[in-house]
């Protein structure tokens, strides 16, 4: 059972990396890092279409990865 969870964890990790790399950058440079974060936080730019799908998929994969990491850690410790 532990091996199955480890395999699923690796699949989630690779999927999460792929989804993050598929997303386009919000802004460029240091100025974009400062103002881009504020725009994203306060919702001035709404994601649509593929961007919205990738954003939601990232959240789902990250949550799944976190939960699976806890489950694998539990199985390894026992």
Secondary structure, 3 states (H helix, E strand, C coil): CHHHHHHHHHHHHHHHHHHHHHCCCCCCHHHHHHHHHHHHHHCCCCCCCHHHHHHHHHHHHHHHHHHHHHHHHHHHHC
